[in-house]
């Protein structure tokens, strides 16, 4: 990446966007493909700016102002990006929520974030409306109703929360937004909720400076240029899409190719058809692509790198690179450190299965339980050093105690993940014990355990991740039931399905007489994990 394309860290997202609209107005910004109908929409930077401005004016007309926290309960769709940029222009705060979340999860995040506005699509609204809090000030619905009629209010007839058709209001608005907020780079841009290691999700505070730093970082990491076409099927509500795909496209003025869903049968065909030069990947994508029938033309593509997120076995990694003729750039990170703070370099040697080296903007340490530095080769907790609000999160929303537990005054972030270092190369060992990685999503075992514990007849439970060739890990629950409770695996899974997003629901339930415990009564999950 040349110095001329480097965006200073004192830039805000609206300033960054305005610069690209002016400099790259006729360049293709967004290509969206519905993975099932295969309908494609295309927008240049200038065309999309019109939509963003109309959306911002519509939100303002509905009462959204600077500092308003707005929950974006949307799946991968054009409107997600439109709303995200519009809220940034206004100085409002986006609170993305996975559209697959069950209603009670959405209600919990609305409460934790104190969001007074919800943006959702019509079909989803019908599913979640009964669980929305009564003090919600407004619901804005995207997507046209098939009947062409308006949308009902919350609750029974006569509900007091206004439910407004955002698309209709936006269509009547000016194509120019004349009321940009006077923003500082350290102002809050988004709150990204992550499962973490407790049953209560935590909101990671993302500043405008965080977004710009992330974009610059990935531009360096992937050696990006303005003609790159970056294809992703990652969930829009998650950090991988927002900071590792969208942000670098914005900082360098490239093109993002957004897929509504990942489908193994057509993903690589889409990469070829859209002339993608970069793609995002994870274990599930690699393993399912390897299971597809060989296409004689599958090596005829423009992809030079897959931006990959651990874990993956060496066998699959080598088979993928050999079959598809593309290299995997490995890296390690979390929502709290924004992007792959430990990464393979864009040029020079790599040392698989190491996840890379500390990248520009970060330093690393590996420490024992007392916080003492460990020598090369010894496993301990991985610490990352950065600048809060720039290269690290600004903190957890409304939770200073949780922030202080992981982020100290000197800028050291405790990952609670375990690794060792050899010659500067970081070898990842394991995630924190309570976190399960399933299809690229983080599942808190404590959260699943708390849901199972609510079932009448459950005495105690322990949830772990077990190896899954397709999804990386599967969720397995061990349940100790009250004698003669009459529980079975179907009852446990059905209960979880009503209270958790689909990727958090256990695939396997095993009933046991008791759980293994240590001297202090803590469940020894290592004894439950297959060896």
CORJO-V820141 format. One record per helix or strand of 3 or more residues. SS is the DSSP state (alpha for helix, beta for strand). FROM is the first residue (numbers start at 1). LEN is the number of residues. If there is no record, write none. Layout:
# CORJO-V820141
ss=SS from=FROM len=LEN
ss=SS from=FROM len=LEN
This chain:
# CORJO-V820141
ss=alpha from=3 len=3
ss=alpha from=13 len=12
ss=beta from=28 len=6
ss=beta from=40 len=5
ss=alpha from=45 len=17
ss=beta from=69 len=5
ss=alpha from=78 len=13
ss=beta from=93 len=4
ss=alpha from=103 len=11
ss=beta from=117 len=5
ss=alpha from=122 len=10
ss=beta from=138 len=5
ss=beta from=162 len=4
ss=alpha from=166 len=6
ss=beta from=188 len=7
ss=beta from=202 len=6
ss=alpha from=208 len=14
ss=beta from=229 len=4
ss=alpha from=239 len=14
ss=beta from=255 len=5
ss=alpha from=267 len=7
ss=beta from=278 len=5
ss=alpha from=283 len=8
ss=beta from=305 len=5
ss=alpha from=314 len=11
ss=beta from=327 len=6
ss=beta from=356 len=3
ss=beta from=363 len=5
ss=beta from=380 len=6
ss=alpha from=400 len=7
ss=beta from=412 len=11
ss=beta from=425 len=6
ss=beta from=435 len=4
ss=beta from=441 len=4
ss=alpha from=445 len=8
ss=beta from=458 len=11
ss=beta from=472 len=10
ss=alpha from=489 len=11
ss=alpha from=502 len=3
ss=beta from=508 len=4
ss=alpha from=525 len=3
